[in-house]
């Protein structure tokens, strides 16, 4: 017995065999997707704003600024800075706002030196303003969500 057989397993490369079998079979195109797939390409095909023809994509994929603005908007909602269509402001949730601000700070630290001037400016300015509103809310003694309420949101 050889040393390889004594080890208990044998590696066989069958990749070439599979290719030959596929060449002999008739290739059938995959079925077309049903329904409206939306106007954005699938996540696997997003390529830095380029279309297959090489020009700029009319819709474009998500960008770093989209991520930053999404986190900033979450913090603003949780700080009660966003007004709904009916004129009411969203309830203040300081722990959730702090989480969003902390995530933005982590993002700023981890991307330091790799951002454009615009990206760096949007991130820094947004963080500054969100921190100021957060500190103001903490100093004003804004109650935490469901403060003064028992289980189920009912008054104690």
ChimeraX commands (.cxc) that place a marker at each C-alpha (Angstrom):
marker #1 position 0.00,0.00,0.00 radius 0.5
marker #1 position 1.23,3.49,-0.79 radius 0.5
marker #1 position 1.45,6.24,1.84 radius 0.5
marker #1 position -1.53,8.12,0.34 radius 0.5
marker #1 position -3.81,5.08,0.69 radius 0.5
marker #1 position -2.76,4.61,4.31 radius 0.5
marker #1 position -3.98,8.12,5.20 radius 0.5
marker #1 position -7.57,7.16,4.44 radius 0.5
marker #1 position -8.61,9.51,1.66 radius 0.5
marker #1 position -7.87,10.16,-1.97 radius 0.5
marker #1 position -8.34,13.41,-3.86 radius 0.5
marker #1 position -9.66,13.10,-7.41 radius 0.5
marker #1 position -9.99,16.18,-9.62 radius 0.5
marker #1 position -13.11,15.74,-11.73 radius 0.5
marker #1 position -13.46,19.32,-12.90 radius 0.5
marker #1 position -12.27,18.54,-16.41 radius 0.5
marker #1 position -14.67,15.60,-16.71 radius 0.5
marker #1 position -17.66,17.76,-15.81 radius 0.5
marker #1 position -16.74,20.34,-18.45 radius 0.5
marker #1 position -16.53,17.71,-21.15 radius 0.5
marker #1 position -19.95,16.33,-20.15 radius 0.5
marker #1 position -21.47,19.82,-20.26 radius 0.5
marker #1 position -20.07,20.46,-23.74 radius 0.5
marker #1 position -21.78,17.33,-25.02 radius 0.5
marker #1 position -25.16,18.30,-23.59 radius 0.5
marker #1 position -27.37,20.88,-25.25 radius 0.5
marker #1 position -27.27,24.16,-23.40 radius 0.5
marker #1 position -30.69,25.49,-22.51 radius 0.5
marker #1 position -30.93,29.19,-21.56 radius 0.5
marker #1 position -32.34,29.86,-18.08 radius 0.5
marker #1 position -35.96,31.01,-17.92 radius 0.5
marker #1 position -36.54,34.76,-17.91 radius 0.5
marker #1 position -37.47,36.24,-14.52 radius 0.5
marker #1 position -41.18,36.80,-13.98 radius 0.5
marker #1 position -42.62,40.09,-12.77 radius 0.5
marker #1 position -40.97,43.47,-12.30 radius 0.5
marker #1 position -37.46,43.09,-10.91 radius 0.5
marker #1 position -37.16,46.83,-10.28 radius 0.5
marker #1 position -34.84,49.30,-11.94 radius 0.5
marker #1 position -31.62,48.43,-10.09 radius 0.5
marker #1 position -29.35,45.59,-11.07 radius 0.5
marker #1 position -28.90,42.66,-8.73 radius 0.5
marker #1 position -26.38,43.25,-5.92 radius 0.5
marker #1 position -23.83,40.92,-7.50 radius 0.5
marker #1 position -23.74,43.02,-10.66 radius 0.5
marker #1 position -23.24,46.47,-9.09 radius 0.5
marker #1 position -20.00,47.95,-10.40 radius 0.5
marker #1 position -19.05,51.41,-9.21 radius 0.5
marker #1 position -21.67,53.25,-11.26 radius 0.5
marker #1 position -20.72,51.76,-14.64 radius 0.5
marker #1 position -23.18,50.30,-17.07 radius 0.5
marker #1 position -22.40,47.21,-19.17 radius 0.5
marker #1 position -21.75,49.50,-22.15 radius 0.5
marker #1 position -18.99,51.27,-20.20 radius 0.5
marker #1 position -20.81,54.59,-19.65 radius 0.5
marker #1 position -22.36,55.96,-16.49 radius 0.5
marker #1 position -25.42,54.13,-15.22 radius 0.5
marker #1 position -28.59,56.28,-15.26 radius 0.5
marker #1 position -29.72,54.83,-11.92 radius 0.5
marker #1 position -26.39,53.94,-10.30 radius 0.5
marker #1 position -25.80,51.73,-7.32 radius 0.5
marker #1 position -25.58,52.68,-3.69 radius 0.5
marker #1 position -22.66,54.86,-2.62 radius 0.5
marker #1 position -20.78,55.53,0.60 radius 0.5
marker #1 position -22.75,58.76,1.05 radius 0.5
marker #1 position -26.00,56.77,0.83 radius 0.5
marker #1 position -24.81,54.67,3.78 radius 0.5
marker #1 position -23.77,57.73,5.78 radius 0.5
marker #1 position -27.03,59.56,5.10 radius 0.5
marker #1 position -29.05,56.48,6.03 radius 0.5
marker #1 position -27.32,56.26,9.41 radius 0.5
marker #1 position -27.68,60.02,9.92 radius 0.5
marker #1 position -31.40,59.86,9.12 radius 0.5
marker #1 position -31.84,57.05,11.64 radius 0.5
marker #1 position -30.17,59.16,14.32 radius 0.5
marker #1 position -32.31,62.17,13.40 radius 0.5
marker #1 position -35.51,60.14,13.67 radius 0.5
marker #1 position -34.45,58.80,17.07 radius 0.5
marker #1 position -33.59,62.31,18.25 radius 0.5
marker #1 position -37.10,63.52,17.34 radius 0.5
marker #1 position -35.82,65.81,14.58 radius 0.5
marker #1 position -38.04,64.34,11.85 radius 0.5
marker #1 position -41.61,65.52,11.42 radius 0.5
marker #1 position -44.19,63.15,9.92 radius 0.5
marker #1 position -46.72,64.20,7.30 radius 0.5
marker #1 position -49.38,64.75,9.96 radius 0.5
marker #1 position -47.17,67.30,11.75 radius 0.5
marker #1 position -46.16,65.08,14.66 radius 0.5
marker #1 position -42.52,64.49,15.51 radius 0.5
marker #1 position -41.12,61.02,15.97 radius 0.5
marker #1 position -40.66,59.94,19.60 radius 0.5
marker #1 position -37.20,60.47,21.11 radius 0.5
marker #1 position -35.15,57.31,21.65 radius 0.5
marker #1 position -31.77,58.39,23.03 radius 0.5
marker #1 position -30.16,54.91,23.25 radius 0.5
marker #1 position -30.98,54.20,19.60 radius 0.5
marker #1 position -29.76,57.66,18.57 radius 0.5
marker #1 position -26.51,57.09,20.46 radius 0.5
marker #1 position -26.05,53.74,18.66 radius 0.5
marker #1 position -26.42,55.44,15.27 radius 0.5
marker #1 position -24.00,58.20,16.24 radius 0.5
marker #1 position -21.50,55.62,17.50 radius 0.5
marker #1 position -21.78,53.68,14.23 radius 0.5
marker #1 position -21.06,56.84,12.26 radius 0.5
marker #1 position -18.03,57.50,14.47 radius 0.5
marker #1 position -16.73,53.96,13.88 radius 0.5
marker #1 position -17.25,54.42,10.15 radius 0.5
marker #1 position -15.32,57.69,10.25 radius 0.5
marker #1 position -12.39,56.10,12.11 radius 0.5
marker #1 position -12.23,53.00,9.91 radius 0.5
marker #1 position -12.35,54.96,6.64 radius 0.5
marker #1 position -9.91,57.70,7.68 radius 0.5
marker #1 position -7.63,58.55,4.73 radius 0.5
marker #1 position -9.78,56.67,2.21 radius 0.5
marker #1 position -12.59,59.18,1.69 radius 0.5
marker #1 position -13.07,61.96,-0.80 radius 0.5
marker #1 position -13.23,65.50,0.54 radius 0.5
marker #1 position -17.01,65.52,0.08 radius 0.5
marker #1 position -17.51,62.18,1.87 radius 0.5
marker #1 position -15.28,63.22,4.75 radius 0.5
marker #1 position -17.07,66.57,5.06 radius 0.5
marker #1 position -20.57,65.07,5.06 radius 0.5
marker #1 position -19.55,62.50,7.66 radius 0.5
marker #1 position -17.75,64.98,9.95 radius 0.5
marker #1 position -20.39,67.73,9.76 radius 0.5
marker #1 position -23.23,65.27,10.25 radius 0.5
marker #1 position -21.54,63.74,13.28 radius 0.5
marker #1 position -20.93,67.17,14.81 radius 0.5
marker #1 position -24.55,68.30,14.45 radius 0.5
marker #1 position -25.98,64.98,15.65 radius 0.5
marker #1 position -23.74,65.05,18.71 radius 0.5
marker #1 position -24.82,68.60,19.55 radius 0.5
marker #1 position -28.52,67.67,19.32 radius 0.5
marker #1 position -27.90,64.51,21.37 radius 0.5
marker #1 position -26.08,66.44,24.12 radius 0.5
marker #1 position -28.89,69.03,24.14 radius 0.5
marker #1 position -31.50,66.28,24.50 radius 0.5
marker #1 position -29.59,64.65,27.35 radius 0.5
marker #1 position -29.17,67.99,29.16 radius 0.5
marker #1 position -32.86,68.78,28.69 radius 0.5
marker #1 position -33.70,65.48,30.41 radius 0.5
marker #1 position -35.63,63.98,27.53 radius 0.5
marker #1 position -37.27,60.82,28.91 radius 0.5
marker #1 position -36.31,57.45,27.51 radius 0.5
marker #1 position -38.91,55.65,25.39 radius 0.5
marker #1 position -41.74,54.19,27.50 radius 0.5
marker #1 position -40.51,56.08,30.60 radius 0.5
marker #1 position -43.20,56.19,33.23 radius 0.5
marker #1 position -45.01,53.30,31.65 radius 0.5
marker #1 position -45.39,49.76,32.84 radius 0.5
marker #1 position -45.34,46.61,30.73 radius 0.5
marker #1 position -47.34,46.88,27.54 radius 0.5
marker #1 position -46.99,50.67,27.40 radius 0.5
marker #1 position -49.69,51.25,30.05 radius 0.5
marker #1 position -49.32,53.92,32.74 radius 0.5
marker #1 position -48.06,52.65,36.11 radius 0.5
marker link #1:1,2 radius 0.2
marker link #1:2,3 radius 0.2
marker link #1:3,4 radius 0.2
marker link #1:4,5 radius 0.2
marker link #1:5,6 radius 0.2
marker link #1:6,7 radius 0.2
marker link #1:7,8 radius 0.2
marker link #1:8,9 radius 0.2
marker link #1:9,10 radius 0.2
marker link #1:10,11 radius 0.2
marker link #1:11,12 radius 0.2
marker link #1:12,13 radius 0.2
marker link #1:13,14 radius 0.2
marker link #1:14,15 radius 0.2
marker link #1:15,16 radius 0.2
marker link #1:16,17 radius 0.2
marker link #1:17,18 radius 0.2
marker link #1:18,19 radius 0.2
marker link #1:19,20 radius 0.2
marker link #1:20,21 radius 0.2
marker link #1:21,22 radius 0.2
marker link #1:22,23 radius 0.2
marker link #1:23,24 radius 0.2
marker link #1:24,25 radius 0.2
marker link #1:25,26 radius 0.2
marker link #1:26,27 radius 0.2
marker link #1:27,28 radius 0.2
marker link #1:28,29 radius 0.2
marker link #1:29,30 radius 0.2
marker link #1:30,31 radius 0.2
marker link #1:31,32 radius 0.2
marker link #1:32,33 radius 0.2
marker link #1:33,34 radius 0.2
marker link #1:34,35 radius 0.2
marker link #1:35,36 radius 0.2
marker link #1:36,37 radius 0.2
marker link #1:37,38 radius 0.2
marker link #1:38,39 radius 0.2
marker link #1:39,40 radius 0.2
marker link #1:40,41 radius 0.2
marker link #1:41,42 radius 0.2
marker link #1:42,43 radius 0.2
marker link #1:43,44 radius 0.2
marker link #1:44,45 radius 0.2
marker link #1:45,46 radius 0.2
marker link #1:46,47 radius 0.2
marker link #1:47,48 radius 0.2
marker link #1:48,49 radius 0.2
marker link #1:49,50 radius 0.2
marker link #1:50,51 radius 0.2
marker link #1:51,52 radius 0.2
marker link #1:52,53 radius 0.2
marker link #1:53,54 radius 0.2
marker link #1:54,55 radius 0.2
marker link #1:55,56 radius 0.2
marker link #1:56,57 radius 0.2
marker link #1:57,58 radius 0.2
marker link #1:58,59 radius 0.2
marker link #1:59,60 radius 0.2
marker link #1:60,61 radius 0.2
marker link #1:61,62 radius 0.2
marker link #1:62,63 radius 0.2
marker link #1:63,64 radius 0.2
marker link #1:64,65 radius 0.2
marker link #1:65,66 radius 0.2
marker link #1:66,67 radius 0.2
marker link #1:67,68 radius 0.2
marker link #1:68,69 radius 0.2
marker link #1:69,70 radius 0.2
marker link #1:70,71 radius 0.2
marker link #1:71,72 radius 0.2
marker link #1:72,73 radius 0.2
marker link #1:73,74 radius 0.2
marker link #1:74,75 radius 0.2
marker link #1:75,76 radius 0.2
marker link #1:76,77 radius 0.2
marker link #1:77,78 radius 0.2
marker link #1:78,79 radius 0.2
marker link #1:79,80 radius 0.2
marker link #1:80,81 radius 0.2
marker link #1:81,82 radius 0.2
marker link #1:82,83 radius 0.2
marker link #1:83,84 radius 0.2
marker link #1:84,85 radius 0.2
marker link #1:85,86 radius 0.2
marker link #1:86,87 radius 0.2
marker link #1:87,88 radius 0.2
marker link #1:88,89 radius 0.2
marker link #1:89,90 radius 0.2
marker link #1:90,91 radius 0.2
marker link #1:91,92 radius 0.2
marker link #1:92,93 radius 0.2
marker link #1:93,94 radius 0.2
marker link #1:94,95 radius 0.2
marker link #1:95,96 radius 0.2
marker link #1:96,97 radius 0.2
marker link #1:97,98 radius 0.2
marker link #1:98,99 radius 0.2
marker link #1:99,100 radius 0.2
marker link #1:100,101 radius 0.2
marker link #1:101,102 radius 0.2
marker link #1:102,103 radius 0.2
marker link #1:103,104 radius 0.2
marker link #1:104,105 radius 0.2
marker link #1:105,106 radius 0.2
marker link #1:106,107 radius 0.2
marker link #1:107,108 radius 0.2
marker link #1:108,109 radius 0.2
marker link #1:109,110 radius 0.2
marker link #1:110,111 radius 0.2
marker link #1:111,112 radius 0.2
marker link #1:112,113 radius 0.2
marker link #1:113,114 radius 0.2
marker link #1:114,115 radius 0.2
marker link #1:115,116 radius 0.2
marker link #1:116,117 radius 0.2
marker link #1:117,118 radius 0.2
marker link #1:118,119 radius 0.2
marker link #1:119,120 radius 0.2
marker link #1:120,121 radius 0.2
marker link #1:121,122 radius 0.2
marker link #1:122,123 radius 0.2
marker link #1:123,124 radius 0.2
marker link #1:124,125 radius 0.2
marker link #1:125,126 radius 0.2
marker link #1:126,127 radius 0.2
marker link #1:127,128 radius 0.2
marker link #1:128,129 radius 0.2
marker link #1:129,130 radius 0.2
marker link #1:130,131 radius 0.2
marker link #1:131,132 radius 0.2
marker link #1:132,133 radius 0.2
marker link #1:133,134 radius 0.2
marker link #1:134,135 radius 0.2
marker link #1:135,136 radius 0.2
marker link #1:136,137 radius 0.2
marker link #1:137,138 radius 0.2
marker link #1:138,139 radius 0.2
marker link #1:139,140 radius 0.2
marker link #1:140,141 radius 0.2
marker link #1:141,142 radius 0.2
marker link #1:142,143 radius 0.2
marker link #1:143,144 radius 0.2
marker link #1:144,145 radius 0.2
marker link #1:145,146 radius 0.2
marker link #1:146,147 radius 0.2
marker link #1:147,148 radius 0.2
marker link #1:148,149 radius 0.2
marker link #1:149,150 radius 0.2
marker link #1:150,151 radius 0.2
marker link #1:151,152 radius 0.2
marker link #1:152,153 radius 0.2
marker link #1:153,154 radius 0.2
marker link #1:154,155 radius 0.2
marker link #1:155,156 radius 0.2
view
